[in-house]
Amino acid sequence: MDHVSRQPGPIQHVSDTALMVAACRALETARADGLVRDPFAERLAGPRGEAQRAALFAAAAGAPALMITEGLLMYLDGAAVEALAADAARHGIRRWLLDSSSLDIARMMGLDSRRSIENVRAPGHLQGEALLDAVRSNGWSQLCFRSYSHDAAEVAAERIAAMVRPYVEKRIPVPAAPLNDSSGVYLFGRE
């Protein structure tokens, strides 16, 4: 049984979302500085995937829409972050939930001991305040902030205790959270 929709129109099956993603990959492949090189993406997306990709932001225009980019922005170059911020604003997205993580906090948590994060980031990537400034410069206002280093105890006490336990057991000083670190989850808005 063929579940892939062939004609442009609303999403009818989970396979339609794959076509939309393929259309996004095709756009990135077409960029001279694109991070993705997928010579088959445009063909896979076809007219249906391209129509869905084009309609994604248009569907949100005029309606209160939320964009979530958790775990994404830290890997993109600055121009891509700027373009995303401008495009979302232009198409009527009103709320944006994003995260910003500094390498200091990742290393404190033992998550980047081999520089794995740094190795896959795009040249010209933004981090910390520079990332947030790129968002703000496109008319987005910060509505709420939850700090990874300061607010996490309220929502993840058990997980934090498990992360600290090996240090305590080995009598190693527990790393201190970086002062004034901008790592955390942000809600931005536009009216």
C-alpha positions in Angstrom: 0.0 0.0 0.0 1.4 3.4 -1.0 1.1 6.0 1.7 3.1 8.7 0.0 0.9 11.6 -1.2 1.9 12.6 -4.8 0.1 15.9 -5.3 0.7 19.2 -3.4 -1.8 19.7 -0.6 -2.1 19.3 3.2 -0.1 16.8 5.1 -2.0 13.5 4.9 0.6 11.0 6.1 3.8 11.0 8.1 5.8 10.4 4.9 4.6 13.9 3.8 6.8 15.4 6.5 9.8 13.6 5.0 9.1 15.3 1.7 9.0 18.7 3.5 12.3 18.0 5.2 13.8 17.0 1.8 12.7 20.3 0.4 14.5 22.1 3.2 17.6 20.0 2.6 17.4 20.9 -1.1 17.4 24.6 -0.2 20.5 24.2 1.9 22.2 22.2 -0.8 21.6 25.0 -3.2 23.4 27.5 -1.0 27.1 27.9 -1.8 27.9 27.8 1.9 25.3 25.2 2.8 26.0 22.8 5.6 24.1 20.0 3.8 25.0 18.4 0.5 22.2 16.2 -0.6 22.1 15.8 -4.4 18.9 13.8 -4.2 16.9 16.1 -1.9 15.2 18.2 -4.6 14.2 15.1 -6.5 12.8 13.4 -3.4 10.9 16.4 -2.3 9.2 17.0 -5.6 6.5 19.5 -6.0 4.6 18.2 -3.0 7.5 18.6 -0.6 8.4 22.1 -2.0 4.8 23.2 -1.7 4.6 22.0 1.9 7.9 23.7 2.8 6.7 27.0 1.2 3.4 26.8 3.0 4.9 26.1 6.4 5.4 29.7 7.5 2.6 31.0 5.4 0.2 28.8 7.3 1.2 30.5 10.5 0.8 34.0 9.2 -1.8 35.9 11.2 -2.2 33.1 13.7 -0.5 33.0 17.1 2.3 30.5 16.2 5.2 29.1 18.3 8.5 28.2 16.7 10.7 25.8 18.7 14.4 25.5 17.7 15.8 23.6 20.7 19.2 22.1 20.0 19.6 23.7 16.6 20.9 27.3 16.7 24.2 26.5 18.2 25.2 24.5 15.1 24.2 27.1 12.5 26.3 30.0 11.2 25.4 33.5 12.2 23.9 34.3 8.8 21.5 31.3 9.0 20.4 32.4 12.5 19.8 35.9 11.3 17.8 34.7 8.2 15.7 32.4 10.4 14.9 35.2 12.8 14.0 37.5 10.0 12.0 34.9 8.0 10.0 33.9 11.1 9.2 37.5 11.9 8.2 38.2 8.3 5.8 35.2 8.3 4.0 36.1 11.5 5.5 33.7 14.0 4.8 35.4 17.4 6.6 33.2 19.9 10.0 31.5 19.6 11.3 29.0 22.2 15.0 28.5 21.8 18.0 27.4 23.8 21.5 28.9 24.1 24.4 26.9 25.5 27.9 28.1 26.1 30.8 25.7 25.8 31.7 26.6 29.5 28.4 25.1 30.7 28.8 22.0 28.5 32.3 21.4 29.8 31.2 22.0 33.4 28.6 19.3 32.8 31.2 17.0 31.2 29.4 17.0 27.9 32.2 18.3 25.6 35.4 16.8 26.9 36.3 15.7 23.4 35.2 18.9 21.8 32.5 17.0 20.0 30.1 20.0 19.9 32.8 22.4 18.6 33.7 19.9 15.8 30.3 19.9 14.2 29.5 23.6 14.5 29.4 25.7 11.3 32.2 28.2 10.8 30.9 31.5 11.9 28.5 30.0 14.5 27.2 32.2 17.3 27.1 31.3 20.9 25.9 32.9 24.1 25.1 36.6 23.9 26.0 36.8 20.2 23.3 34.3 19.4 20.8 36.2 21.5 21.8 39.5 20.0 21.2 38.1 16.5 17.6 37.2 17.5 17.0 40.5 19.2 18.3 42.5 16.2 15.4 41.1 14.2 12.8 42.6 16.5 12.4 39.7 18.9 11.9 40.6 22.6 12.9 38.3 25.5 9.8 37.3 27.4 11.2 34.6 29.7 14.5 33.0 30.6 15.3 29.8 32.5 18.9 29.4 33.3 20.5 25.9 33.0 22.9 26.6 35.9 20.6 28.4 38.3 17.0 27.3 37.6 17.7 23.7 36.9 17.6 22.7 40.5 13.8 23.4 40.6 13.0 21.0 37.8 15.9 18.5 37.7 17.2 18.0 41.2 17.6 14.2 40.8 19.4 14.5 37.5 21.8 17.2 39.0 22.4 15.0 42.0 23.3 12.1 39.6 25.7 14.3 37.7 27.4 15.5 40.9 27.6 12.1 42.6 30.8 10.9 40.8 32.6 14.0 41.8 31.6 13.6 45.4 32.4 9.9 45.5 35.9 10.6 44.1 36.4 13.6 46.4 36.9 15.9 43.4 35.6 19.5 43.7 32.3 19.9 42.0 32.7 22.4 39.1 31.0 25.7 39.8 28.5 27.1 37.3 30.0 29.9 35.2 29.0 33.3 36.6 26.5 35.2 34.4 26.3 32.4 31.9 23.6 32.9 29.3 23.0 29.2 28.8 19.3 28.3 29.2 15.9 28.3 27.6 14.5 31.5 26.2 11.0 32.5 25.1 11.1 35.4 22.7 8.1 37.2 21.3 6.9 39.7 18.7 3.6 41.6 18.8 
